[in-house]
Amino acid sequence: MRGIRGATTVEEDSAAAVVKATMELLQEMVERNGIELDKIAAVIFTATPDICSEFPAVAARRMGWNSVPLLCFQEMEVKGAIERCIRILMLVNTALSQEEIRHVYLRRAGILRKDLAE
């Protein structure tokens, strides 16, 4: 099992923005790593405290991920941290090595891991 990390941001705290950005991030994580839905063991979502309009997990359900365990948490509130950020830890059963995993950082979240952002 491997963990695949991802993060993105939204320009506004609205349900539509949260779902759209989360769907985009999930799709990128799956595509870049060649992940099949039945290989996903669980997905953990976090959102900064300034996101309260929708659960990011709603995006996965709308994508048909009905059998995947999903859980949402609030990110720690740290002074100076990036705002309106959604982070994901996807746990996947895969033969990929740790070095082969492609983590995904979109939009302003690229500043979190400049070494991994494309």
N, CA, C and O atoms as a DFTB+ gen file, in Angstrom:
472 C
 N C O
     1  1       0.846      -1.175       0.000
     2  2       0.000       0.000       0.000
     3  2       0.891       1.237       0.000
     4  3       1.936       1.268       0.650
     5  1       0.463       2.248      -0.735
     6  2       1.184       3.515      -0.822
     7  2       0.223       4.663      -0.563
     8  3      -0.984       4.553      -0.781
     9  1       0.787       5.766      -0.093
    10  2       0.034       6.993       0.068
    11  2       0.362       7.933      -1.076
    12  3       1.528       8.125      -1.422
    13  1      -0.663       8.511      -1.655
    14  2      -0.489       9.502      -2.708
    15  2      -1.041      10.817      -2.166
    16  3      -2.193      10.891      -1.740
    17  1      -0.202      11.854      -2.187
    18  2      -0.597      13.157      -1.658
    19  2      -1.041      14.067      -2.781
    20  3      -0.586      13.966      -3.920
    21  1      -1.944      14.959      -2.420
    22  2      -2.391      15.968      -3.358
    23  2      -2.926      17.163      -2.602
    24  3      -3.351      17.042      -1.453
    25  1      -2.907      18.320      -3.247
    26  2      -3.479      19.525      -2.654
    27  2      -3.883      20.480      -3.763
    28  3      -3.310      20.486      -4.852
    29  1      -4.882      21.282      -3.452
    30  2      -5.347      22.311      -4.369
    31  2      -5.930      23.449      -3.552
    32  3      -6.024      23.356      -2.328
    33  1      -6.311      24.498      -4.209
    34  2      -6.931      25.630      -3.529
    35  2      -8.190      26.039      -4.272
    36  3      -8.396      25.680      -5.431
    37  1      -9.032      26.802      -3.573
    38  2     -10.212      27.395      -4.191
    39  2     -10.130      28.907      -4.012
    40  3      -9.577      29.397      -3.027
    41  1     -10.676      29.623      -4.957
    42  2     -10.649      31.086      -4.886
    43  2     -11.705      31.618      -3.924
    44  3     -11.552      32.700      -3.358
    45  1     -12.784      30.846      -3.744
    46  2     -13.852      31.242      -2.832
    47  2     -14.381      30.016      -2.119
    48  3     -14.288      28.900      -2.630
    49  1     -14.931      30.223      -0.951
    50  2     -15.538      29.132      -0.200
    51  2     -16.995      28.984      -0.623
    52  3     -17.898      29.555      -0.011
    53  1     -17.201      28.212      -1.673
    54  2     -18.552      27.879      -2.116
    55  2     -18.583      26.381      -2.377
    56  3     -17.562      25.775      -2.703
    57  1     -19.757      25.794      -2.232
    58  2     -19.885      24.354      -2.452
    59  2     -19.428      23.977      -3.859
    60  3     -18.723      22.985      -4.041
    61  1     -19.828      24.761      -4.842
    62  2     -19.446      24.458      -6.223
    63  2     -17.936      24.505      -6.418
    64  3     -17.372      23.643      -7.091
    65  1     -17.280      25.500      -5.839
    66  2     -15.824      25.620      -5.984
    67  2     -15.098      24.470      -5.298
    68  3     -14.126      23.940      -5.835
    69  1     -15.565      24.086      -4.122
    70  2     -14.930      22.987      -3.383
    71  2     -15.071      21.676      -4.156
    72  3     -14.096      20.939      -4.303
    73  1     -16.252      21.385      -4.641
    74  2     -16.481      20.138      -5.380
    75  2     -15.683      20.127      -6.677
    76  3     -15.047      19.124      -7.003
    77  1     -15.707      21.223      -7.417
    78  2     -14.989      21.287      -8.694
    79  2     -13.484      21.097      -8.506
    80  3     -12.865      20.305      -9.217
    81  1     -12.901      21.814      -7.563
    82  2     -11.455      21.711      -7.336
    83  2     -11.063      20.329      -6.831
    84  3     -10.025      19.795      -7.223
    85  1     -11.883      19.754      -5.968
    86  2     -11.581      18.423      -5.426
    87  2     -11.690      17.363      -6.508
    88  3     -10.856      16.460      -6.574
    89  1     -12.704      17.459      -7.354
    90  2     -12.829      16.497      -8.468
    91  2     -11.614      16.578      -9.385
    92  3     -11.061      15.554      -9.785
    93  1     -11.203      17.795      -9.713
    94  2     -10.039      17.993     -10.567
    95  2      -8.798      17.347      -9.951
    96  3      -8.031      16.679     -10.644
    97  1      -8.605      17.548      -8.660
    98  2      -7.449      16.986      -7.977
    99  2      -7.506      15.461      -7.944
   100  3      -6.510      14.801      -8.241
   101  1      -8.652      14.899      -7.590
   102  2      -8.785      13.439      -7.551
   103  2      -8.514      12.825      -8.924
   104  3      -7.811      11.819      -9.026
   105  1      -9.063      13.421      -9.970
   106  2      -8.843      12.904     -11.325
   107  2      -7.368      12.939     -11.698
   108  3      -6.856      11.984     -12.283
   109  1      -6.685      14.015     -11.371
   110  2      -5.251      14.124     -11.666
   111  2      -4.448      13.076     -10.894
   112  3      -3.536      12.457     -11.443
   113  1      -4.788      12.881      -9.628
   114  2      -4.063      11.899      -8.815
   115  2      -4.215      10.501      -9.400
   116  3      -3.243       9.750      -9.481
   117  1      -5.422      10.154      -9.804
   118  2      -5.694       8.838     -10.384
   119  2      -5.000       8.686     -11.731
   120  3      -4.351       7.672     -11.984
   121  1      -5.132       9.685     -12.595
   122  2      -4.539       9.598     -13.934
   123  2      -3.023       9.536     -13.889
   124  3      -2.422       8.700     -14.564
   125  1      -2.392      10.404     -13.107
   126  2      -0.924      10.441     -13.075
   127  2      -0.306       9.178     -12.486
   128  3       0.861       8.874     -12.731
   129  1      -1.098       8.449     -11.711
   130  2      -0.570       7.237     -11.076
   131  2      -1.185       5.956     -11.618
   132  3      -0.870       4.871     -11.129
   133  1      -2.055       6.058     -12.617
   134  2      -2.668       4.878     -13.224
   135  2      -3.440       4.040     -12.223
   136  3      -3.362       2.812     -12.245
   137  1      -4.187       4.697     -11.344
   138  2      -4.895       4.007     -10.262
   139  2      -6.274       3.552     -10.712
   140  3      -7.020       4.318     -11.323
   141  1      -6.609       2.309     -10.410
   142  2      -7.949       1.782     -10.656
   143  2      -8.775       1.978      -9.391
   144  3      -8.260       1.831      -8.283
   145  1     -10.047       2.307      -9.549
   146  2     -10.923       2.624      -8.423
   147  2     -10.931       1.526      -7.364
   148  3     -10.921       1.829      -6.171
   149  1     -10.949       0.267      -7.772
   150  2     -11.022      -0.818      -6.786
   151  2      -9.708      -1.036      -6.031
   152  3      -9.645      -1.870      -5.127
   153  1      -8.669      -0.297      -6.395
   154  2      -7.383      -0.382      -5.689
   155  2      -7.248       0.690      -4.612
   156  3      -6.283       0.683      -3.847
   157  1      -8.217       1.619      -4.547
   158  2      -8.170       2.677      -3.542
   159  2      -8.718       2.135      -2.232
   160  3      -9.881       1.738      -2.148
   161  1      -7.866       2.122      -1.208
   162  2      -8.263       1.588       0.093
   163  2      -9.070       2.602       0.897
   164  3     -10.045       2.236       1.554
   165  1      -8.673       3.872       0.851
   166  2      -9.363       4.932       1.587
   167  2      -8.801       6.273       1.143
   168  3      -7.701       6.352       0.596
   169  1      -9.578       7.335       1.390
   170  2      -9.129       8.682       1.071
   171  2      -9.412       9.580       2.268
   172  3     -10.520       9.602       2.804
   173  1      -8.384      10.319       2.672
   174  2      -8.504      11.272       3.776
   175  2      -8.391      12.676       3.187
   176  3      -7.438      12.986       2.472
   177  1      -9.360      13.504       3.494
   178  2      -9.394      14.888       3.024
   179  2      -9.204      15.818       4.211
   180  3      -9.709      15.552       5.302
   181  1      -8.474      16.912       3.998
   182  2      -8.460      17.989       4.982
   183  2      -8.761      19.288       4.243
   184  3      -8.494      19.428       3.049
   185  1      -9.320      20.223       4.985
   186  2      -9.587      21.550       4.439
   187  2      -9.198      22.564       5.499
   188  3      -9.383      22.336       6.695
   189  1      -8.656      23.685       5.045
   190  2      -8.312      24.743       5.984
   191  2      -9.599      25.285       6.616
   192  3     -10.677      25.149       6.038
   193  1      -9.488      25.901       7.802
   194  2     -10.684      26.356       8.527
   195  2     -11.546      27.358       7.770
   196  3     -12.707      27.562       8.127
   197  1     -10.998      27.989       6.729
   198  2     -11.786      28.952       5.962
   199  2     -12.634      28.300       4.870
   200  3     -13.272      28.994       4.079
   201  1     -12.640      26.972       4.826
   202  2     -13.532      26.234       3.920
   203  2     -14.578      25.524       4.783
   204  3     -14.263      24.611       5.547
   205  1     -15.819      25.964       4.643
   206  2     -16.890      25.355       5.451
   207  2     -18.190      25.197       4.668
   208  3     -19.228      24.891       5.255
   209  1     -18.150      25.399       3.359
   210  2     -19.369      25.339       2.556
   211  2     -19.744      23.925       2.117
   212  3     -20.911      23.655       1.836
   213  1     -18.757      23.014       2.057
   214  2     -19.022      21.648       1.597
   215  2     -17.888      20.730       2.027
   216  3     -16.749      21.167       2.189
   217  1     -18.206      19.464       2.208
   218  2     -17.199      18.445       2.477
   219  2     -16.490      18.105       1.166
   220  3     -17.166      17.845       0.170
   221  1     -15.158      18.095       1.128
   222  2     -14.469      17.704      -0.105
   223  2     -14.838      16.284      -0.559
   224  3     -14.805      15.995      -1.755
   225  1     -15.181      15.414       0.364
   226  2     -15.535      14.035       0.013
   227  2     -16.761      13.955      -0.890
   228  3     -16.945      12.961      -1.592
   229  1     -17.594      14.982      -0.882
   230  2     -18.765      15.004      -1.764
   231  2     -18.330      14.849      -3.220
   232  3     -19.030      14.222      -4.015
   233  1     -17.190      15.412      -3.568
   234  2     -16.682      15.301      -4.943
   235  2     -16.450      13.845      -5.320
   236  3     -16.817      13.418      -6.415
   237  1     -15.844      13.085      -4.421
   238  2     -15.588      11.670      -4.701
   239  2     -16.888      10.895      -4.868
   240  3     -16.991      10.043      -5.751
   241  1     -17.853      11.172      -4.052
   242  2     -19.153      10.493      -4.176
   243  2     -19.801      10.826      -5.515
   244  3     -20.380       9.952      -6.160
   245  1     -19.706      12.075      -5.933
   246  2     -20.279      12.475      -7.224
   247  2     -19.550      11.818      -8.390
   248  3     -20.108      11.668      -9.477
   249  1     -18.302      11.430      -8.156
   250  2     -17.529      10.727      -9.185
   251  2     -17.840       9.232      -9.189
   252  3     -17.294       8.484     -10.000
   253  1     -18.720       8.795      -8.282
   254  2     -19.100       7.386      -8.231
   255  2     -18.270       6.541      -7.291
   256  3     -18.340       5.313      -7.342
   257  1     -17.494       7.165      -6.445
   258  2     -16.653       6.434      -5.505
   259  2     -17.498       6.035      -4.283
   260  3     -17.238       6.487      -3.168
   261  1     -18.477       5.214      -4.498
   262  2     -19.450       4.884      -3.456
   263  2     -18.989       3.805      -2.492
   264  3     -19.538       3.698      -1.396
   265  1     -18.004       3.006      -2.860
   266  2     -17.510       1.940      -1.979
   267  2     -16.205       2.296      -1.286
   268  3     -15.722       1.540      -0.443
   269  1     -15.631       3.438      -1.632
   270  2     -14.350       3.851      -1.048
   271  2     -14.607       4.564       0.278
   272  3     -15.397       5.507       0.318
   273  1     -13.958       4.136       1.366
   274  2     -14.090       4.861       2.629
   275  2     -13.464       6.259       2.508
   276  3     -12.325       6.408       2.066
   277  1     -14.225       7.264       2.906
   278  2     -13.792       8.660       2.805
   279  2     -13.960       9.320       4.169
   280  3     -14.904       9.021       4.901
   281  1     -13.040      10.217       4.502
   282  2     -13.122      10.913       5.781
   283  2     -12.559      12.314       5.632
   284  3     -11.503      12.509       5.030
   285  1     -13.272      13.293       6.186
   286  2     -12.849      14.694       6.115
   287  2     -12.442      15.201       7.491
   288  3     -13.055      14.859       8.502
   289  1     -11.395      16.024       7.510
   290  2     -10.903      16.662       8.725
   291  2     -10.643      18.131       8.452
   292  3     -10.526      18.551       7.301
   293  1     -10.554      18.897       9.512
   294  2     -10.140      20.292       9.382
   295  2      -8.639      20.366       9.595
   296  3      -8.103      19.811      10.554
   297  1      -7.971      21.061       8.683
   298  2      -6.526      21.270       8.775
   299  2      -6.220      22.167       9.976
   300  3      -7.049      22.991      10.362
   301  1      -5.050      22.010      10.557
   302  2      -4.626      22.894      11.641
   303  2      -4.625      24.344      11.167
   304  3      -4.303      24.628      10.013
   305  1      -4.979      25.236      12.042
   306  2      -4.917      26.657      11.720
   307  2      -3.549      27.175      12.150
   308  3      -3.261      27.281      13.342
   309  1      -2.715      27.495      11.174
   310  2      -1.358      27.961      11.420
   311  2      -1.215      29.356      10.818
   312  3      -1.573      29.576       9.661
   313  1      -0.701      30.279      11.591
   314  2      -0.521      31.649      11.102
   315  2       0.357      31.655       9.859
   316  3       1.422      31.039       9.828
   317  1      -0.110      32.364       8.834
   318  2       0.661      32.493       7.604
   319  2       0.520      31.333       6.638
   320  3       1.131      31.344       5.570
   321  1      -0.276      30.327       6.992
   322  2      -0.440      29.163       6.112
   323  2      -1.289      29.525       4.895
   324  3      -2.023      30.513       4.911
   325  1      -1.184      28.733       3.865
   326  2      -1.960      28.942       2.647
   327  2      -3.454      28.903       2.978
   328  3      -3.902      28.104       3.801
   329  1      -4.206      29.774       2.328
   330  2      -5.644      29.872       2.582
   331  2      -6.442      29.040       1.587
   332  3      -5.982      28.746       0.484
   333  1      -7.656      28.667       2.006
   334  2      -8.622      27.938       1.178
   335  2      -7.961      26.766       0.452
   336  3      -8.010      26.661      -0.774
   337  1      -7.351      25.902       1.235
   338  2      -6.595      24.768       0.698
   339  2      -7.255      23.439       1.081
   340  3      -7.660      23.233       2.225
   341  1      -7.350      22.559       0.105
   342  2      -7.862      21.198       0.291
   343  2      -6.690      20.254       0.068
   344  3      -6.007      20.325      -0.954
   345  1      -6.466      19.374       1.026
   346  2      -5.389      18.389       0.905
   347  2      -5.998      16.993       0.897
   348  3      -7.051      16.754       1.488
   349  1      -5.318      16.082       0.218
   350  2      -5.796      14.701       0.121
   351  2      -4.648      13.743       0.382
   352  3      -3.528      13.953      -0.082
   353  1      -4.941      12.692       1.130
   354  2      -4.054      11.537       1.252
   355  2      -4.862      10.337       0.784
   356  3      -5.804       9.911       1.452
   357  1      -4.485       9.798      -0.369
   358  2      -5.161       8.643      -0.954
   359  2      -4.314       7.407      -0.664
   360  3      -3.144       7.348      -1.042
   361  1      -4.900       6.437      -0.002
   362  2      -4.214       5.177       0.301
   363  2      -4.602       4.161      -0.765
   364  3      -5.780       3.859      -0.958
   365  1      -3.578       3.634      -1.461
   366  2      -3.813       2.820      -2.642
   367  2      -3.010       1.532      -2.584
   368  3      -1.837       1.530      -2.210
   369  1      -3.654       0.448      -2.956
   370  2      -2.953      -0.821      -3.124
   371  2      -2.331      -0.808      -4.518
   372  3      -3.037      -0.827      -5.527
   373  1      -0.999      -0.776      -4.559
   374  2      -0.304      -0.634      -5.834
   375  2       1.065      -1.294      -5.773
   376  3       1.648      -1.469      -4.702
   377  1       1.555      -1.650      -6.938
   378  2       2.916      -2.195      -7.043
   379  2       3.939      -1.083      -7.290
   380  3       5.140      -1.348      -7.339
   381  1       3.469       0.161      -7.446
   382  2       4.400       1.271      -7.651
   383  2       5.305       1.435      -6.436
   384  3       4.869       1.266      -5.297
   385  1       6.551       1.762      -6.687
   386  2       7.476       2.054      -5.592
   387  2       7.214       3.465      -5.094
   388  3       6.537       4.251      -5.757
   389  1       7.751       3.780      -3.927
   390  2       7.581       5.122      -3.375
   391  2       8.107       6.181      -4.344
   392  3       7.518       7.254      -4.473
   393  1       9.214       5.880      -5.022
   394  2       9.817       6.822      -5.959
   395  2       8.987       7.001      -7.218
   396  3       9.102       8.028      -7.886
   397  1       8.149       6.018      -7.558
   398  2       7.323       6.092      -8.762
   399  2       6.011       6.845      -8.544
   400  3       5.357       7.245      -9.507
   401  1       5.631       7.036      -7.300
   402  2       4.382       7.738      -6.988
   403  2       4.501       9.188      -7.432
   404  3       5.516       9.841      -7.191
   405  1       3.459       9.683      -8.081
   406  2       3.426      11.079      -8.538
   407  2       2.400      11.838      -7.706
   408  3       1.194      11.697      -7.914
   409  1       2.875      12.626      -6.785
   410  2       2.017      13.460      -5.955
   411  2       1.576      14.664      -6.791
   412  3       2.270      15.065      -7.725
   413  1       0.418      15.235      -6.451
   414  2      -0.175      16.265      -7.302
   415  2      -0.485      17.515      -6.482
   416  3      -1.195      17.456      -5.478
   417  1       0.055      18.633      -6.922
   418  2      -0.199      19.924      -6.270
   419  2      -0.664      20.906      -7.337
   420  3       0.099      21.272      -8.231
   421  1      -1.922      21.330      -7.236
   422  2      -2.533      22.192      -8.238
   423  2      -2.774      23.599      -7.695
   424  3      -2.787      23.831      -6.486
   425  1      -2.960      24.515      -8.618
   426  2      -3.268      25.908      -8.304
   427  2      -2.232      26.470      -7.334
   428  3      -1.041      26.186      -7.467
   429  1      -2.672      27.258      -6.370
   430  2      -1.731      27.878      -5.430
   431  2      -1.088      26.862      -4.486
   432  3      -0.117      27.192      -3.806
   433  1      -1.604      25.645      -4.432
   434  2      -1.034      24.625      -3.542
   435  2       0.355      24.184      -3.983
   436  3       1.052      23.501      -3.233
   437  1       0.760      24.559      -5.173
   438  2       2.106      24.230      -5.641
   439  2       3.197      24.769      -4.736
   440  3       4.308      24.239      -4.724
   441  1       2.895      25.824      -3.970
   442  2       3.906      26.379      -3.063
   443  2       4.185      25.461      -1.874
   444  3       5.209      25.604      -1.205
   445  1       3.268      24.510      -1.607
   446  2       3.464      23.599      -0.478
   447  2       4.625      22.640      -0.710
   448  3       5.380      22.326       0.210
   449  1       4.758      22.180      -1.945
   450  2       5.828      21.251      -2.286
   451  2       6.357      21.617      -3.657
   452  3       6.053      20.961      -4.653
   453  1       7.150      22.669      -3.694
   454  2       7.712      23.135      -4.967
   455  2       8.530      22.047      -5.642
   456  3       8.660      22.028      -6.866
   457  1       9.078      21.144      -4.847
   458  2       9.880      20.061      -5.400
   459  2       9.032      19.023      -6.124
   460  3       9.555      18.257      -6.933
   461  1       7.711      18.986      -5.842
   462  2       6.828      17.996      -6.456
   463  2       5.823      18.591      -7.431
   464  3       5.288      17.873      -8.274
   465  1       5.559      19.879      -7.334
   466  2       4.566      20.522      -8.190
   467  2       5.059      20.570      -9.627
   468  3       6.238      20.806      -9.889
   469  1       4.132      20.340     -10.554
   470  2       4.484      20.385     -11.983
   471  2       3.987      21.667     -12.600
   472  3       4.184      21.894     -13.794
